[in-house]
Each structure stands twice: as structure tokens, then as C-alpha cells.
């Protein structure tokens, strides 16, 4: 689970990088705070011991939250760049890493069918969505932003920070934006932007983007696609027809957000925002001559709201995409397809087992279900108990609360409007080969709860 062998590749890479500054005078490190190697080793041992207090995020038996281990090349490239510690705010602080960021972002844009674009990396999806909605608000001043009730909660918070009117749109039983409810909201007027989520974080639902785009032709709003979780599924060949149609239409959006630190195999601190119209860069214009003095070329800080940003994140992403190109049918895309196969297999077993109530058919790699019970409150209580029992089996799941409207087929006494369900993000390719073991441990945990 912990890839130690590849660490041997780091030292020669650091030595090669150091050759680029071999002509400089020798550095006297006496001014640095002195810490002996024995002390460093002791502190690292203590840090390693402290870090044992974690769930096994990289193991397939961790099938709960959206935790996917970085690829070895991403870890090594990030560590390599950290010796320089570049800052991708300005070319003065990160010449090589800024160029690598532009190349890596262009490859992501090409994945969505965009050649001309404006985009950059961010510290994560929240900041990426903030920038997209900030531009949306400036492009359509005073108009509302709409997003599904199943969209990420940060959209409501972001618009509150930006002082942009916001409204939620109801969802259907598959956790997708309800087109009828959207039509009602559009008829009420003053809508500037609709956020379509391609891969909701709760259930992995894919909003009906083609139909939303047809409504745009009539109402003239902007379309922002939040695919922070699911964006890379654009490359997968085994999606259902409706999800495939949504991803095929993604290039018609005005802006897109995707998180390389989710399915893109990157360490945390790597989001990406893209705009189809490069002229939105006018909204970012500012004057900071003390940071932009060594080059007349565009600095990434001139097209981003964040200032200091880790150049190491760009180096890691660039290196990963060099090893695993963003191509349909390639090794990277096959990994995504394996994740979806794992989710479909787990769903099939749940639907065939009388101990469980099944949620919507997975559109990506997230599965939602619950242990059977007589009422919503009993199902919620049993869900929590199975979650805890599974952890004792070293199977780590997640729980999530969903509205009654998502489960019209469940034969329950609805004594509550929401029900707590089990939820699994099967986002590691290894999950496909581990479904049998996951199912065995889930069965033992569920039997223990039902017997009690």
C-alpha cells in the first residue's frame, strides 16, 4: 500500500535538477538553523507514528469517502519540485513550473474539446468554483445563479460570499437536476447562470446537460459545469447513455471545474478552472508591478484570484499526464472504467440481496444503499450500526443523508423526511478486484446488526 521502492528514483532526479545551478558559488549553510540528521530522523519517526492514526485511505477496503492515492509519479514529482519550492503566482517565482502548468491545463482543456481557453490550477474545487461563479456574476450582474439541491453545498456559500442571488432547484429520484423545476425557476426570470453538476459528491449523479443547454438557447443564461468529482469520466467508454450524452455535451459549457486531486491521481491542493472564452481574463486585470517585473509574458497570477500557489502541484500534474495521457482507451481511462465496473457489480449484488434497499443506479462510481427496515428512522439507525460494524471488519464505508424523494420505491413507513444511507466511492481501480472481499465483510457486518 505504501510505495517505498520508487523513492530510490528521487535522489538522482534531485541531483539532475541541481545541475541547472551548478555554476553558482558554494552556499554557506551556517546561517540556517542547525538541526542534525539524527534529530531530523527522530522527528520523522515520531511524525510517522502520529500518521499511523489514519484510516487506510489507499487500500481498497477503504471504500467510503473520496480518497484516492496519488500516483507514485505525482508524489515524486511534487517532492522533486519542493526542493525549489516554486510559486506559480508569477514567472519570477516559478518559470519552469508555470510553463508546465500551462501545458497540463491545456491537456485538460483538450480532454473537454477546447483548444482556445483560459484556465489555471487552483488550491482545490472550492476555489475553482468560486472563480467560475465570480466571473459568472460579473458577466451577468444582478442575476441569479441556480444549482441543484444535490449540487455541492459550497455553491450556496460561494454565492453568499460573492453577494450573488442564488436559488436551489429540486432534483429527481436519481439525484439529477429536475428539468421541470428548472423550467419554473427560469420562467420566474432574472437567471444569469445555471450550474450543472456532472458527478454529484453525494450520489455521483450526472445532471442532464444536453437538455439544460437547449434551455439556454431560449433563456440566454450561462452554463457552468461543476465536474470537480466526475470530470475525468469524459474519457470513460462504459457510461450509460444519458451520462455519456452529458459528457459529450460538456464542451458547450461556458466554464468547467475539475479536481485533479480526486480522479486525477494528484496530492491534495490541485483543482482546475477553465473558461471557454479567453476574454474573461479582463475581469482579472490588476496592477502589481513588484511581482511582474522580469517578463512581459502572461503571468498566471494575472488570470487567477489566488496569489501564491504551489508550483509543485503543477509539476506533479504535468509529470502524471506525461506518464498517463488523457486519452480514451489509455491506461488512465481504463482505470476509471474499472472503478465504474466495481460500482455496477456492487449495485447488482445489493439489488439481489433481501437484506438491503438499493439506491439509484450508479452513473459513475458511487453506490448508495441501506439495510432493510420498516421505517425511515429504523433504516437510519441500522445504517449507522452497519457502518460501525463494517469498520470493525476493517471495511470503511461512508454514510450520507438523502431526502425521501430519492427513494419512491422503498416500502417504508416514512416517519422522517430524510433517511441515512450507506455510501461508497469505489474510485480506486483496485476496487474491481476487491468487490468479493468487500461484499463478504459487508455481509458479516450486516448480519451482526440484523441479528441484534
DOVOSE-269836 format. One record per residue (C-alpha): residue number from 1; residue in one letter; y, z, x. Coordinates in steps of 0.2 Angstrom, whole numbers, plus 5000, padded with zeros to 4 digits. Each point is the difference from the previous one (the first is absolute). Layout:
BEGIN
+-----+------+------+------+------+
| pos | code |   yy |   zz |   xx |
+-----+------+------+------+------+
| NUM |    A |    Y |    Z |    X |
...
+-----+------+------+------+------+
***
This chain:
BEGIN
+-----+------+------+------+------+
| pos | code |   yy |   zz |   xx |
+-----+------+------+------+------+
|   1 |    X | 5000 | 5000 | 5000 |
|   2 |    X | 5012 | 5004 | 5015 |
|   3 |    X | 5001 | 4984 | 5011 |
|   4 |    X | 5000 | 5007 | 5017 |
|   5 |    X | 4993 | 4986 | 5010 |
|   6 |    X | 5015 | 4988 | 4997 |
|   7 |    X | 5012 | 5013 | 5009 |
|   8 |    X | 4994 | 4993 | 5016 |
|   9 |    X | 5010 | 4984 | 4996 |
|  10 |    X | 5016 | 5010 | 4999 |
|  11 |    X | 5003 | 5004 | 5018 |
|  12 |    X | 4999 | 4982 | 5007 |
|  13 |    X | 5011 | 4994 | 4986 |
|  14 |    X | 5013 | 5014 | 5005 |
|  15 |    X | 4999 | 4995 | 5018 |
|  16 |    X | 5003 | 4981 | 4996 |
|  17 |    X | 5015 | 5005 | 4989 |
|  18 |    X | 5007 | 5010 | 5015 |
|  19 |    X | 5000 | 4985 | 5011 |
|  20 |    X | 5015 | 4993 | 4990 |
|  21 |    X | 5011 | 5014 | 5008 |
|  22 |    X | 4992 | 5000 | 5017 |
|  23 |    X | 5016 | 4995 | 5009 |
|  24 |    X | 5009 | 5016 | 4995 |
|  25 |    X | 5003 | 5014 | 5012 |
|  26 |    X | 4988 | 5014 | 4999 |
|  27 |    X | 5003 | 5013 | 4987 |
|  28 |    X | 5003 | 5018 | 5005 |
|  29 |    X | 4992 | 5010 | 4986 |
|  30 |    X | 5006 | 5017 | 5006 |
|  31 |    X | 5013 | 5001 | 4987 |
|  32 |    X | 4987 | 4999 | 4986 |
|  33 |    X | 4994 | 5017 | 4993 |
|  34 |    X | 4985 | 5004 | 5011 |
|  35 |    X | 4983 | 5001 | 4990 |
|  36 |    X | 4984 | 5000 | 5011 |
|  37 |    X | 4985 | 4989 | 4995 |
|  38 |    X | 4990 | 5016 | 4997 |
|  39 |    X | 5013 | 5006 | 4988 |
|  40 |    X | 5000 | 4983 | 4991 |
|  41 |    X | 4981 | 5000 | 4999 |
|  42 |    X | 5000 | 5018 | 4993 |
|  43 |    X | 5013 | 4995 | 4986 |
|  44 |    X | 4991 | 4984 | 4996 |
|  45 |    X | 4984 | 5010 | 4998 |
|  46 |    X | 5008 | 5012 | 4988 |
|  47 |    X | 5008 | 4986 | 4990 |
|  48 |    X | 4983 | 4992 | 4999 |
|  49 |    X | 4993 | 5016 | 4993 |
|  50 |    X | 5014 | 5001 | 4987 |
|  51 |    X | 4997 | 4982 | 4995 |
|  52 |    X | 4982 | 5004 | 4996 |
|  53 |    X | 5007 | 5008 | 4984 |
|  54 |    X | 5001 | 4983 | 4991 |
|  55 |    X | 4989 | 4990 | 4988 |
|  56 |    X | 4990 | 4987 | 5008 |
|  57 |    X | 5012 | 4986 | 4995 |
|  58 |    X | 4992 | 4986 | 5011 |
|  59 |    X | 4982 | 5003 | 4993 |
|  60 |    X | 4993 | 4991 | 4985 |
|  61 |    X | 4996 | 5017 | 4992 |
|  62 |    X | 5019 | 5002 | 4998 |
|  63 |    X | 5002 | 4989 | 4985 |
|  64 |    X | 5015 | 5009 | 4992 |
|  65 |    X | 5018 | 4996 | 5004 |
|  66 |    X | 5007 | 4984 | 5009 |
|  67 |    X | 4995 | 5005 | 5017 |
|  68 |    X | 4994 | 4985 | 5011 |
|  69 |    X | 4998 | 5002 | 5019 |
|  70 |    X | 5011 | 4989 | 5011 |
|  71 |    X | 4991 | 4987 | 5010 |
|  72 |    X | 4996 | 5005 | 5018 |
|  73 |    X | 5012 | 4986 | 5006 |
|  74 |    X | 5014 | 5007 | 4989 |
|  75 |    X | 4997 | 5017 | 5008 |
|  76 |    X | 5000 | 4994 | 5017 |
|  77 |    X | 5015 | 4988 | 4998 |
|  78 |    X | 5010 | 5014 | 4992 |
|  79 |    X | 4996 | 5012 | 5015 |
|  80 |    X | 5004 | 4986 | 5012 |
|  81 |    X | 5017 | 4997 | 4993 |
|  82 |    X | 5004 | 5019 | 4999 |
|  83 |    X | 5001 | 5000 | 5019 |
|  84 |    X | 5016 | 4990 | 4998 |
|  85 |    X | 5004 | 5008 | 4983 |
|  86 |    X | 5010 | 4985 | 4994 |
|  87 |    X | 5012 | 5001 | 4985 |
|  88 |    X | 5000 | 4985 | 4989 |
|  89 |    X | 5018 | 5003 | 4993 |
|  90 |    X | 5008 | 4989 | 5013 |
|  91 |    X | 4994 | 4988 | 5013 |
|  92 |    X | 5008 | 5011 | 5013 |
|  93 |    X | 4987 | 5013 | 4996 |
|  94 |    X | 4985 | 4989 | 4997 |
|  95 |    X | 5001 | 4982 | 5006 |
|  96 |    X | 4981 | 4996 | 5001 |
|  97 |    X | 4995 | 5011 | 4985 |
|  98 |    X | 5014 | 4992 | 4989 |
|  99 |    X | 4993 | 4983 | 5004 |
| 100 |    X | 4982 | 5006 | 4996 |
| 101 |    X | 5007 | 5007 | 4983 |
| 102 |    X | 5007 | 4984 | 4995 |
| 103 |    X | 4984 | 4991 | 5004 |
| 104 |    X | 4989 | 5012 | 4991 |
| 105 |    X | 5012 | 5000 | 4985 |
| 106 |    X | 5000 | 4981 | 4999 |
| 107 |    X | 4981 | 5000 | 5000 |
| 108 |    X | 5000 | 5012 | 4985 |
| 109 |    X | 5013 | 4990 | 4991 |
| 110 |    X | 4989 | 4984 | 5003 |
| 111 |    X | 4985 | 5010 | 4992 |
| 112 |    X | 5011 | 4999 | 4984 |
| 113 |    X | 5005 | 4982 | 5002 |
| 114 |    X | 5017 | 5003 | 5007 |
| 115 |    X | 5007 | 4991 | 5015 |
| 116 |    X | 5019 | 5003 | 4998 |
| 117 |    X | 5002 | 5019 | 4997 |
| 118 |    X | 5009 | 5015 | 5005 |
| 119 |    X | 4990 | 5016 | 5004 |
| 120 |    X | 4996 | 5014 | 5012 |
| 121 |    X | 4989 | 5015 | 5002 |
| 122 |    X | 5004 | 5017 | 4993 |
| 123 |    X | 4994 | 5018 | 5002 |
| 124 |    X | 4989 | 4997 | 4984 |
| 125 |    X | 4999 | 4993 | 4982 |
| 126 |    X | 5013 | 5012 | 4993 |
| 127 |    X | 5014 | 4994 | 5012 |
| 128 |    X | 4994 | 4982 | 4998 |
| 129 |    X | 5002 | 5002 | 4981 |
| 130 |    X | 5016 | 5009 | 5001 |
| 131 |    X | 5007 | 4985 | 5010 |
| 132 |    X | 4993 | 4987 | 4987 |
| 133 |    X | 5008 | 5010 | 4985 |
| 134 |    X | 5016 | 5002 | 5010 |
| 135 |    X | 5002 | 4982 | 5002 |
| 136 |    X | 4994 | 4997 | 4982 |
| 137 |    X | 5014 | 5012 | 4994 |
| 138 |    X | 5013 | 4991 | 5010 |
| 139 |    X | 4994 | 4983 | 4994 |
| 140 |    X | 5000 | 5005 | 4982 |
| 141 |    X | 5013 | 5014 | 4999 |
| 142 |    X | 5000 | 5012 | 4985 |
| 143 |    X | 4983 | 4993 | 4993 |
| 144 |    X | 4984 | 5010 | 4998 |
| 145 |    X | 4985 | 5000 | 5010 |
| 146 |    X | 4983 | 5000 | 4991 |
| 147 |    X | 4983 | 5006 | 5007 |
| 148 |    X | 4984 | 5004 | 4992 |
| 149 |    X | 4995 | 5018 | 4996 |
| 150 |    X | 4986 | 4998 | 5012 |
| 151 |    X | 5012 | 4994 | 5014 |
| 152 |    X | 5003 | 5012 | 5014 |
| 153 |    X | 5010 | 5015 | 4996 |
| 154 |    X | 5012 | 4996 | 5014 |
| 155 |    X | 5008 | 4985 | 4990 |
| 156 |    X | 5008 | 5013 | 4988 |
| 157 |    X | 5006 | 5011 | 5014 |
| 158 |    X | 5007 | 4985 | 5010 |
| 159 |    X | 5010 | 4994 | 4986 |
| 160 |    X | 5007 | 5017 | 4997 |
| 161 |    X | 5005 | 5001 | 5018 |
| 162 |    X | 5008 | 4983 | 4999 |
| 163 |    X | 5008 | 5004 | 4983 |
| 164 |    X | 4992 | 4985 | 4992 |
| 165 |    X | 4994 | 5001 | 4981 |
| 166 |    X | 4981 | 5000 | 4999 |
| 167 |    X | 4988 | 5000 | 4986 |
| 168 |    X | 4981 | 5001 | 5000 |
| 169 |    X | 4989 | 4987 | 4990 |
| 170 |    X | 4984 | 5006 | 4992 |
| 171 |    X | 4983 | 4994 | 5007 |
| 172 |    X | 4984 | 4993 | 4992 |
| 173 |    X | 4983 | 5008 | 5000 |
| 174 |    X | 4997 | 4992 | 5017 |
| 175 |    X | 5015 | 5008 | 5008 |
| 176 |    X | 5010 | 4984 | 5001 |
| 177 |    X | 5018 | 4997 | 4994 |
| 178 |    X | 4999 | 4997 | 4981 |
| 179 |    X | 5008 | 4983 | 4997 |
| 180 |    X | 5005 | 5005 | 4982 |
| 181 |    X | 5009 | 5015 | 5005 |
| 182 |    X | 5008 | 4990 | 5014 |
| 183 |    X | 5006 | 4987 | 4987 |
| 184 |    X | 5008 | 5014 | 4990 |
| 185 |    X | 5009 | 5007 | 5015 |
| 186 |    X | 5006 | 4983 | 5005 |
| 187 |    X | 5007 | 4996 | 4982 |
| 188 |    X | 5010 | 5016 | 5001 |
| 189 |    X | 5010 | 4992 | 5014 |
| 190 |    X | 5008 | 5004 | 5016 |
| 191 |    X | 4984 | 4999 | 5011 |
| 192 |    X | 5004 | 4994 | 5018 |
| 193 |    X | 4983 | 5003 | 5008 |
| 194 |    X | 4982 | 5002 | 4995 |
| 195 |    X | 4988 | 5008 | 5013 |
| 196 |    X | 4982 | 4993 | 4999 |
| 197 |    X | 4987 | 5011 | 5008 |
| 198 |    X | 4986 | 4991 | 5008 |
| 199 |    X | 4988 | 5014 | 5004 |
| 200 |    X | 5006 | 5016 | 4991 |
| 201 |    X | 4996 | 5016 | 5011 |
| 202 |    X | 4992 | 5009 | 4986 |
| 203 |    X | 4987 | 4987 | 4993 |
| 204 |    X | 5003 | 4985 | 5011 |
| 205 |    X | 5006 | 4990 | 4985 |
| 206 |    X | 5008 | 4983 | 5002 |
| 207 |    X | 5015 | 4996 | 4989 |
| 208 |    X | 5000 | 4983 | 4991 |
| 209 |    X | 5012 | 4991 | 5012 |
| 210 |    X | 4998 | 4982 | 4993 |
| 211 |    X | 5005 | 5006 | 4983 |
| 212 |    X | 5015 | 5010 | 5007 |
| 213 |    X | 5006 | 4985 | 5009 |
| 214 |    X | 5000 | 4990 | 4985 |
| 215 |    X | 5010 | 5013 | 4991 |
| 216 |    X | 5012 | 4999 | 5015 |
| 217 |    X | 5003 | 4982 | 4995 |
| 218 |    X | 5007 | 5005 | 4984 |
| 219 |    X | 5009 | 5016 | 5004 |
| 220 |    X | 5006 | 4997 | 5018 |
| 221 |    X | 4995 | 5016 | 5008 |
| 222 |    X | 4995 | 5003 | 5018 |
| 223 |    X | 4981 | 5004 | 5004 |
| 224 |    X | 4996 | 5012 | 5013 |
| 225 |    X | 4981 | 5002 | 5005 |
| 226 |    X | 4995 | 5017 | 5006 |
| 227 |    X | 4984 | 4996 | 5009 |
| 228 |    X | 5001 | 5014 | 5012 |
| 229 |    X | 4982 | 5005 | 4996 |
| 230 |    X | 4992 | 4983 | 4995 |
| 231 |    X | 5010 | 4987 | 5009 |
| 232 |    X | 4987 | 4995 | 5012 |
| 233 |    X | 4988 | 4995 | 4986 |
| 234 |    X | 5009 | 4984 | 4999 |
| 235 |    X | 4987 | 4995 | 5013 |
| 236 |    X | 4985 | 5005 | 4991 |
| 237 |    X | 4989 | 4987 | 4992 |
| 238 |    X | 4990 | 5012 | 4988 |
| 239 |    X | 5013 | 5006 | 4988 |
| 240 |    X | 4999 | 4997 | 4981 |
| 241 |    X | 5009 | 4986 | 4992 |
| 242 |    X | 5015 | 5009 | 4994 |
| 243 |    X | 5003 | 5009 | 5016 |
| 244 |    X | 4998 | 4984 | 5010 |
| 245 |    X | 5013 | 4992 | 4989 |
| 246 |    X | 5012 | 5014 | 5004 |
| 247 |    X | 4998 | 4998 | 5018 |
| 248 |    X | 5001 | 4981 | 5000 |
| 249 |    X | 5017 | 5003 | 4991 |
| 250 |    X | 5007 | 5013 | 5012 |
| 251 |    X | 5010 | 4987 | 5010 |
| 252 |    X | 5011 | 4997 | 4985 |
| 253 |    X | 5007 | 5018 | 5001 |
| 254 |    X | 5017 | 5004 | 5007 |
| 255 |    X | 4994 | 5014 | 5011 |
| 256 |    X | 4984 | 5008 | 5005 |
| 257 |    X | 4994 | 5016 | 5008 |
| 258 |    X | 4984 | 5003 | 5009 |
| 259 |    X | 4994 | 5015 | 5011 |
| 260 |    X | 4991 | 4995 | 5016 |
| 261 |    X | 4996 | 5018 | 5002 |
| 262 |    X | 4988 | 4999 | 4985 |
| 263 |    X | 4989 | 4985 | 5000 |
| 264 |    X | 5008 | 4993 | 5015 |
| 265 |    X | 4991 | 5011 | 5012 |
| 266 |    X | 5016 | 5008 | 5007 |
| 267 |    X | 5004 | 5018 | 5004 |
| 268 |    X | 5012 | 5008 | 4988 |
| 269 |    X | 5018 | 4995 | 5001 |
| 270 |    X | 4999 | 4982 | 4997 |
| 271 |    X | 5006 | 4992 | 4984 |
| 272 |    X | 5007 | 4982 | 4997 |
| 273 |    X | 5013 | 4993 | 4988 |
| 274 |    X | 5003 | 4981 | 4998 |
| 275 |    X | 5013 | 4991 | 4991 |
| 276 |    X | 4998 | 4981 | 4995 |
| 277 |    X | 5018 | 4997 | 5001 |
| 278 |    X | 5006 | 5003 | 5018 |
| 279 |    X | 5018 | 5000 | 4994 |
| 280 |    X | 4998 | 5018 | 4993 |
| 281 |    X | 5003 | 5005 | 5018 |
| 282 |    X | 5018 | 5000 | 4995 |
| 283 |    X | 4998 | 5016 | 4991 |
| 284 |    X | 4995 | 5008 | 5017 |
| 285 |    X | 5015 | 4995 | 5009 |
| 286 |    X | 5008 | 5014 | 5010 |
| 287 |    X | 5009 | 5002 | 5017 |
| 288 |    X | 4993 | 5011 | 5013 |
| 289 |    X | 5005 | 4993 | 5017 |
| 290 |    X | 4994 | 5014 | 5011 |
| 291 |    X | 4982 | 4995 | 4995 |
| 292 |    X | 5001 | 4981 | 5000 |
| 293 |    X | 5008 | 4996 | 5017 |
| 294 |    X | 4987 | 4991 | 5010 |
| 295 |    X | 4995 | 4985 | 4989 |
| 296 |    X | 5008 | 4989 | 4987 |
| 297 |    X | 4983 | 4998 | 4992 |
| 298 |    X | 4996 | 5008 | 4984 |
| 299 |    X | 4996 | 5018 | 5002 |
| 300 |    X | 4987 | 5007 | 4988 |
| 301 |    X | 5012 | 5015 | 4997 |
| 302 |    X | 5012 | 4987 | 4992 |
| 303 |    X | 4987 | 4996 | 4986 |
| 304 |    X | 4994 | 5018 | 4997 |
| 305 |    X | 5006 | 5016 | 4992 |
| 306 |    X | 4990 | 5011 | 5012 |
| 307 |    X | 5008 | 5002 | 5018 |
| 308 |    X | 4988 | 5006 | 5013 |
| 309 |    X | 4982 | 4993 | 4997 |
| 310 |    X | 4985 | 5001 | 5010 |
| 311 |    X | 4997 | 4984 | 5010 |
| 312 |    X | 4983 | 5006 | 5004 |
| 313 |    X | 4995 | 4997 | 4981 |
| 314 |    X | 5005 | 4982 | 5003 |
| 315 |    X | 4990 | 4998 | 5016 |
| 316 |    X | 4985 | 5008 | 4991 |
| 317 |    X | 5001 | 4988 | 4985 |
| 318 |    X | 5003 | 4985 | 5011 |
| 319 |    X | 4985 | 5004 | 5011 |
| 320 |    X | 4989 | 5003 | 4984 |
| 321 |    X | 5005 | 4983 | 4993 |
| 322 |    X | 4996 | 4991 | 5016 |
| 323 |    X | 4982 | 5007 | 4999 |
| 324 |    X | 4998 | 4999 | 4982 |
| 325 |    X | 5011 | 4985 | 4993 |
| 326 |    X | 5005 | 5001 | 4982 |
| 327 |    X | 4989 | 4986 | 4994 |
| 328 |    X | 4989 | 4998 | 4985 |
| 329 |    X | 4982 | 5000 | 5005 |
| 330 |    X | 5004 | 5009 | 5017 |
| 331 |    X | 4993 | 5016 | 5006 |
| 332 |    X | 5015 | 5010 | 4993 |
| 333 |    X | 4999 | 4992 | 4983 |
| 334 |    X | 4981 | 5003 | 4999 |
| 335 |    X | 5003 | 5018 | 5003 |
| 336 |    X | 5011 | 5001 | 4984 |
| 337 |    X | 4986 | 4990 | 4991 |
| 338 |    X | 4988 | 5013 | 5005 |
| 339 |    X | 5011 | 5014 | 4993 |
| 340 |    X | 5000 | 4992 | 4983 |
| 341 |    X | 4982 | 4997 | 5000 |
| 342 |    X | 4997 | 5019 | 5003 |
| 343 |    X | 5012 | 5004 | 4985 |
| 344 |    X | 4991 | 4988 | 4989 |
| 345 |    X | 4983 | 5007 | 5005 |
| 346 |    X | 5005 | 5018 | 4997 |
| 347 |    X | 5008 | 4995 | 4983 |
| 348 |    X | 4983 | 4991 | 4995 |
| 349 |    X | 4991 | 5016 | 5003 |
| 350 |    X | 5012 | 5011 | 4991 |
| 351 |    X | 5000 | 4989 | 4985 |
| 352 |    X | 4981 | 5001 | 4999 |
| 353 |    X | 4999 | 5019 | 5002 |
| 354 |    X | 5000 | 5011 | 4985 |
| 355 |    X | 5008 | 5014 | 5010 |
| 356 |    X | 5017 | 4991 | 5001 |
| 357 |    X | 5014 | 4992 | 4991 |
| 358 |    X | 5006 | 4984 | 5009 |
| 359 |    X | 5018 | 4995 | 5002 |
| 360 |    X | 5007 | 4982 | 5001 |
| 361 |    X | 4991 | 4987 | 5010 |
| 362 |    X | 5007 | 5001 | 5017 |
| 363 |    X | 5012 | 4986 | 5005 |
| 364 |    X | 5001 | 5004 | 5018 |
| 365 |    X | 4990 | 5014 | 5008 |
| 366 |    X | 5005 | 5016 | 4990 |
| 367 |    X | 4987 | 5007 | 4988 |
| 368 |    X | 5005 | 5013 | 4986 |
| 369 |    X | 4987 | 5009 | 4990 |
| 370 |    X | 4996 | 5018 | 4993 |
| 371 |    X | 4985 | 5010 | 4996 |
| 372 |    X | 4995 | 5000 | 4982 |
| 373 |    X | 5006 | 5013 | 4988 |
| 374 |    X | 5004 | 5003 | 4982 |
| 375 |    X | 5019 | 5002 | 5001 |
| 376 |    X | 5014 | 4995 | 5011 |
| 377 |    X | 5002 | 5017 | 5006 |
| 378 |    X | 4982 | 5002 | 5004 |
| 379 |    X | 4999 | 4984 | 5010 |
| 380 |    X | 5015 | 5006 | 5010 |
| 381 |    X | 4992 | 5016 | 5004 |
| 382 |    X | 4984 | 4992 | 5005 |
| 383 |    X | 5009 | 4987 | 5011 |
| 384 |    X | 5008 | 5014 | 5010 |
| 385 |    X | 4983 | 5009 | 5001 |
| 386 |    X | 4991 | 4983 | 5006 |
| 387 |    X | 5014 | 4997 | 5013 |
| 388 |    X | 4998 | 5018 | 5007 |
| 389 |    X | 4981 | 4998 | 5000 |
| 390 |    X | 5000 | 4983 | 5008 |
| 391 |    X | 5011 | 5007 | 5014 |
| 392 |    X | 4986 | 5013 | 5003 |
| 393 |    X | 4989 | 4985 | 5002 |
| 394 |    X | 5012 | 4993 | 5013 |
| 395 |    X | 5005 | 4986 | 4988 |
| 396 |    X | 5019 | 5000 | 4998 |
| 397 |    X | 5007 | 4992 | 4984 |
| 398 |    X | 5017 | 5001 | 4992 |
| 399 |    X | 5005 | 5005 | 4983 |
| 400 |    X | 5014 | 4992 | 4989 |
| 401 |    X | 5007 | 5003 | 4983 |
| 402 |    X | 5001 | 4985 | 4988 |
| 403 |    X | 5007 | 4998 | 4982 |
| 404 |    X | 4988 | 4999 | 4985 |
| 405 |    X | 5005 | 4982 | 4997 |
| 406 |    X | 4990 | 4994 | 5015 |
| 407 |    X | 4984 | 5006 | 4993 |
| 408 |    X | 4999 | 4994 | 4981 |
| 409 |    X | 4981 | 4998 | 5002 |
| 410 |    X | 4996 | 5018 | 5005 |
| 411 |    X | 4992 | 5010 | 4986 |
| 412 |    X | 5010 | 5015 | 5002 |
| 413 |    X | 5009 | 5013 | 4990 |
| 414 |    X | 5017 | 4997 | 5007 |
| 415 |    X | 5007 | 5018 | 5000 |
| 416 |    X | 5012 | 4994 | 5014 |
| 417 |    X | 5010 | 4985 | 5003 |
| 418 |    X | 4995 | 4998 | 5018 |
| 419 |    X | 4983 | 5002 | 5009 |
| 420 |    X | 4996 | 5004 | 5018 |
| 421 |    X | 4988 | 4987 | 5008 |
| 422 |    X | 4991 | 4998 | 5016 |
| 423 |    X | 5007 | 4986 | 5011 |
| 424 |    X | 4994 | 4991 | 5016 |
| 425 |    X | 5009 | 4988 | 5011 |
| 426 |    X | 4986 | 4991 | 5008 |
| 427 |    X | 5011 | 4992 | 5013 |
| 428 |    X | 4989 | 5000 | 5016 |
| 429 |    X | 4989 | 4985 | 5002 |
| 430 |    X | 4986 | 5013 | 5005 |
| 431 |    X | 5000 | 5006 | 4982 |
| 432 |    X | 4990 | 4985 | 4994 |
| 433 |    X | 4985 | 5006 | 5011 |
| 434 |    X | 5003 | 5019 | 4995 |
| 435 |    X | 5000 | 4998 | 4981 |
| 436 |    X | 4982 | 5006 | 4999 |
| 437 |    X | 5004 | 5016 | 5009 |
| 438 |    X | 5016 | 5003 | 4990 |
| 439 |    X | 4990 | 4998 | 4984 |
| 440 |    X | 4987 | 5012 | 5006 |
| 441 |    X | 5012 | 5013 | 5004 |
| 442 |    X | 5011 | 4997 | 4984 |
| 443 |    X | 4984 | 5002 | 4990 |
| 444 |    X | 4995 | 5017 | 5008 |
| 445 |    X | 5018 | 5006 | 4997 |
| 446 |    X | 5000 | 4994 | 4982 |
| 447 |    X | 4983 | 5007 | 4996 |
| 448 |    X | 5006 | 5017 | 5007 |
| 449 |    X | 5015 | 5000 | 4989 |
| 450 |    X | 4991 | 4994 | 4984 |
| 451 |    X | 4986 | 5013 | 5003 |
| 452 |    X | 5013 | 5014 | 5001 |
+-----+------+------+------+------+
***
